[in-house]
Amino acid sequence: MPTTWNPAQYDKFKAQRAKPFFDLMGLVKPGEFDSVVDLGCGTGELTRRLFDYLKPKKLIGIDSSKTMLKKSEALSMDGLSFELRDIATYQPESSLDIVFSNAALQWVPAHETLFPRLLGWIRPGGQVAIQIPFNFDHPSHEIAKSVALRLFPSVFPAEKNFSGTLGVEKYAEILFEHGFENQIARVEVYGHPLPSGAEVVEWTKGTLLTAYQEQLSRDQFAQFLENYQRDLIERIGKGPYFYAFKRILIWGMKK
């Protein structure tokens, strides 16, 4: 996962980014929960909302960004804790009632092996709830990739896989194969009316572009950003823009 997160930049669209979280949280069936993990908890603010909603005995939020986790320090309390960990290597100490992840797993490669591993943590009767951005065919994402390949081919080779995200039907198959017959796997479009095309650049600077920034020097990223903004505005226009953002919502209960 990228380590160049900027909480202030991310929070410029705080309310819009939160809507998928609450939709995902609403998919979780109520119950009594001993142990829950939130993979990619960010600043921890939404994790605290999850804790208040589920009321588990223990909820751990993990994230790989020290900068994002710094804000979570004030949110820790009895039963709620945060840890600096990498999702790709994280392993819970014992089986879990819920594995929850909102807009984080797109940064982790090889979902064909990642998802079976995560699902294996869940005890019978437990639940999984995951939301993954699925907007890689949108100009905001396509142009970022094309600019990176054009300007810095040695850093971003053509064969580089920019996302490990699978098709929604594949997630449904993986859930079923691992005992989650009671499940939801769907694509939801979240529409964000923005005052200008330039605001799409501000949006992606808080998320998508951090992965490119991490691989480039300060001067290189400035060059990348200049070309990205020019090409994107040329495609989507300068005026008010409706940013249609697709996301995959996944829920399942283990039999």
C-alpha positions as CSV (number, residue, x, y, z in Angstrom):
1,M,0.0,0.0,0.0
2,P,1.2,3.6,-0.6
3,T,2.9,5.3,2.3
4,T,2.5,8.9,0.9
5,W,-0.9,9.5,2.2
6,N,-1.9,13.0,3.1
7,P,-4.9,13.1,5.5
8,A,-5.7,16.7,4.7
9,Q,-5.8,16.0,1.0
10,Y,-7.9,12.8,1.5
11,D,-10.4,14.7,3.8
12,K,-11.2,17.3,1.1
13,F,-13.9,15.0,0.0
14,K,-14.6,13.4,3.4
15,A,-18.4,13.3,3.2
16,Q,-18.4,11.8,-0.3
17,R,-15.9,9.2,0.6
18,A,-17.8,8.2,3.7
19,K,-21.1,7.2,1.9
20,P,-19.8,3.8,0.6
21,F,-18.5,3.0,4.1
22,F,-21.9,3.4,5.7
23,D,-23.5,1.4,2.9
24,L,-21.0,-1.4,3.6
25,M,-21.5,-1.2,7.3
26,G,-25.3,-1.5,6.8
27,L,-24.8,-4.8,5.1
28,V,-23.4,-6.4,8.3
29,K,-26.0,-8.5,10.1
30,P,-26.4,-7.5,13.8
31,G,-25.2,-9.9,16.5
32,E,-22.8,-10.3,19.3
33,F,-19.2,-10.1,18.2
34,D,-16.0,-11.0,20.0
35,S,-13.4,-10.0,17.5
36,V,-13.4,-7.7,14.5
37,V,-10.7,-6.4,12.2
38,D,-10.8,-3.3,10.0
39,L,-8.2,-3.7,7.2
40,G,-7.0,-0.2,6.0
41,C,-8.5,1.9,8.8
42,G,-6.9,5.1,7.7
43,T,-7.4,7.9,10.3
44,G,-9.6,5.7,12.4
45,E,-12.6,8.0,12.4
46,L,-14.8,5.6,10.4
47,T,-13.5,2.7,12.4
48,R,-14.7,4.3,15.5
49,R,-18.2,4.6,13.9
50,L,-17.9,0.9,13.1
51,F,-17.0,0.1,16.7
52,D,-20.0,2.1,18.0
53,Y,-22.3,0.4,15.5
54,L,-21.2,-3.2,16.0
55,K,-20.3,-3.0,19.8
56,P,-17.8,-5.9,19.6
57,K,-15.7,-6.9,22.5
58,K,-12.6,-6.2,20.5
59,L,-12.0,-4.3,17.2
60,I,-8.5,-3.8,15.7
61,G,-7.9,-1.3,13.0
62,I,-4.8,-1.8,10.9
63,D,-3.1,0.5,8.4
64,S,0.3,0.8,6.8
65,S,0.5,4.6,6.9
66,K,2.0,6.2,10.1
67,T,0.6,9.6,8.9
68,M,-3.0,8.4,8.7
69,L,-2.8,6.4,11.9
70,K,-1.5,9.4,13.9
71,K,-5.1,10.8,14.0
72,S,-6.3,7.5,15.4
73,E,-4.3,7.8,18.6
74,A,-7.0,10.0,20.2
75,L,-9.7,7.4,19.2
76,S,-8.3,4.4,21.0
77,M,-10.4,3.1,23.9
78,D,-11.3,0.0,25.8
79,G,-11.9,-2.6,23.1
80,L,-10.8,-0.4,20.2
81,S,-7.1,-0.3,19.1
82,F,-5.1,0.6,16.1
83,E,-1.9,-1.0,14.7
84,L,0.7,-0.1,12.1
85,R,0.5,-3.3,9.9
86,D,0.6,-4.3,6.3
87,I,-2.5,-6.0,5.0
88,A,-0.4,-8.2,2.7
89,T,1.3,-9.8,5.7
90,Y,-1.1,-9.3,8.5
91,Q,-2.3,-12.4,10.4
92,P,-4.8,-12.2,13.3
93,E,-4.0,-14.0,16.5
94,S,-7.2,-16.0,16.4
95,S,-10.4,-16.5,14.3
96,L,-12.6,-13.5,13.7
97,D,-16.3,-12.7,13.7
98,I,-16.0,-10.0,11.1
99,V,-13.4,-9.0,8.5
100,F,-14.2,-5.5,7.4
101,S,-12.4,-3.4,4.8
102,N,-13.4,-0.2,3.1
103,A,-11.5,1.1,0.1
104,A,-8.1,-0.5,1.0
105,L,-7.7,-3.9,-0.8
106,Q,-7.3,-2.3,-4.2
107,W,-3.7,-1.5,-3.1
108,V,-3.0,-5.2,-2.3
109,P,-2.0,-7.5,-5.2
110,A,-3.1,-11.0,-6.1
111,H,-6.7,-11.1,-4.9
112,E,-7.0,-14.7,-6.1
113,T,-4.8,-15.7,-3.2
114,L,-5.5,-12.7,-0.9
115,F,-9.3,-13.3,-0.5
116,P,-9.1,-17.0,0.4
117,R,-6.6,-16.1,3.1
118,L,-8.8,-13.4,4.5
119,L,-11.9,-15.6,4.4
120,G,-10.0,-18.3,6.2
121,W,-9.7,-16.1,9.2
122,I,-13.5,-16.0,9.7
123,R,-15.1,-18.5,12.1
124,P,-18.4,-20.3,11.0
125,G,-21.3,-17.9,11.3
126,G,-18.9,-15.0,10.9
127,Q,-19.1,-12.3,8.2
128,V,-17.0,-10.5,5.6
129,A,-17.8,-6.9,4.4
130,I,-15.5,-5.4,1.8
131,Q,-15.7,-2.3,-0.5
132,I,-13.2,-1.9,-3.3
133,P,-13.0,1.0,-5.8
134,F,-13.6,-0.3,-9.3
135,N,-13.1,2.8,-11.4
136,F,-10.0,1.8,-13.4
137,D,-11.7,2.3,-16.7
138,H,-12.6,6.0,-15.9
139,P,-10.6,8.8,-17.5
140,S,-9.3,9.8,-14.0
141,H,-7.6,6.4,-13.8
142,E,-6.8,5.6,-17.4
143,I,-5.0,8.9,-17.9
144,A,-2.9,8.5,-14.8
145,K,-1.7,5.2,-16.1
146,S,-1.1,6.5,-19.6
147,V,0.9,9.5,-18.4
148,A,3.0,7.3,-16.1
149,L,3.8,4.9,-19.0
150,R,4.6,7.8,-21.3
151,L,6.8,9.9,-19.0
152,F,8.5,7.2,-16.9
153,P,8.6,3.9,-18.7
154,S,11.5,2.6,-16.7
155,V,9.6,3.2,-13.4
156,F,6.2,2.0,-14.8
157,P,6.8,-0.7,-17.4
158,A,4.0,-1.5,-19.8
159,E,3.4,-4.9,-18.3
160,K,3.0,-3.4,-14.8
161,N,-0.2,-4.5,-13.1
162,F,-1.7,-1.3,-11.6
163,S,-4.4,-3.2,-9.7
164,G,-5.0,-6.6,-8.4
165,T,-8.8,-6.0,-8.4
166,L,-10.9,-8.8,-10.0
167,G,-14.3,-8.7,-11.7
168,V,-17.2,-8.7,-9.3
169,E,-18.4,-12.2,-10.5
170,K,-15.0,-13.6,-9.5
171,Y,-15.4,-12.4,-5.9
172,A,-18.8,-14.1,-5.8
173,E,-17.2,-17.3,-6.9
174,I,-14.5,-17.1,-4.3
175,L,-17.0,-16.4,-1.6
176,F,-19.1,-19.5,-2.6
177,E,-16.0,-21.7,-2.9
178,H,-15.1,-20.8,0.7
179,G,-18.4,-21.4,2.4
180,F,-20.1,-18.0,1.9
181,E,-23.3,-19.2,0.2
182,N,-25.3,-16.3,1.7
183,Q,-23.6,-13.4,0.0
184,I,-23.8,-10.1,-1.9
185,A,-21.4,-9.0,-4.6
186,R,-22.5,-6.0,-6.6
187,V,-21.2,-2.9,-8.4
188,E,-22.5,0.4,-7.1
189,V,-22.1,3.8,-8.9
190,Y,-21.5,6.7,-6.5
191,G,-22.1,10.0,-8.3
192,H,-20.3,13.1,-7.1
193,P,-21.3,16.4,-8.6
194,L,-18.1,18.5,-8.6
195,P,-17.7,22.3,-9.4
196,S,-15.0,21.7,-12.0
197,G,-12.9,19.1,-13.8
198,A,-10.0,20.3,-11.7
199,E,-11.7,19.0,-8.6
200,V,-11.3,15.5,-10.0
201,V,-7.6,16.1,-9.9
202,E,-7.9,17.1,-6.2
203,W,-9.9,13.9,-5.6
204,T,-7.3,11.6,-7.1
205,K,-4.4,13.4,-5.4
206,G,-5.8,12.1,-2.1
207,T,-6.0,8.5,-3.2
208,L,-5.1,7.1,-6.6
209,L,-2.1,9.4,-7.3
210,T,-0.4,8.5,-4.0
211,A,0.7,5.2,-5.6
212,Y,2.4,7.1,-8.4
213,Q,3.9,9.7,-6.1
214,E,5.5,7.0,-4.0
215,Q,7.5,5.8,-7.0
216,L,8.7,9.2,-8.2
217,S,11.0,12.0,-7.0
218,R,9.5,15.3,-6.1
219,D,10.4,16.9,-9.5
220,Q,9.2,13.8,-11.4
221,F,5.9,13.8,-9.6
222,A,5.4,17.5,-10.3
223,Q,6.0,16.8,-14.0
224,F,3.6,13.8,-13.8
225,L,0.9,15.9,-12.1
226,E,1.2,18.8,-14.6
227,N,0.7,16.4,-17.5
228,Y,-2.0,14.4,-15.8
229,Q,-4.1,17.6,-15.0
230,R,-3.7,18.9,-18.6
231,D,-4.7,15.6,-20.2
232,L,-7.6,15.0,-17.8
233,I,-9.1,18.4,-18.2
234,E,-8.8,18.1,-22.0
235,R,-10.8,14.9,-21.8
236,I,-13.5,15.8,-19.2
237,G,-13.6,19.6,-19.5
238,K,-13.1,22.6,-17.1
239,G,-16.7,23.1,-16.1
240,P,-18.9,21.4,-13.5
241,Y,-18.4,17.6,-13.7
242,F,-20.4,14.6,-12.5
243,Y,-17.8,12.2,-11.2
244,A,-19.4,8.7,-11.6
245,F,-17.3,6.4,-9.4
246,K,-17.9,2.6,-9.4
247,R,-17.2,0.5,-6.3
248,I,-17.6,-3.2,-5.6
249,L,-19.6,-4.0,-2.4
250,I,-19.0,-7.5,-1.0
251,W,-20.7,-9.2,2.0
252,G,-21.0,-12.8,3.0
253,M,-21.8,-15.0,6.0
254,K,-19.9,-18.2,6.5
255,K,-22.0,-21.3,6.8
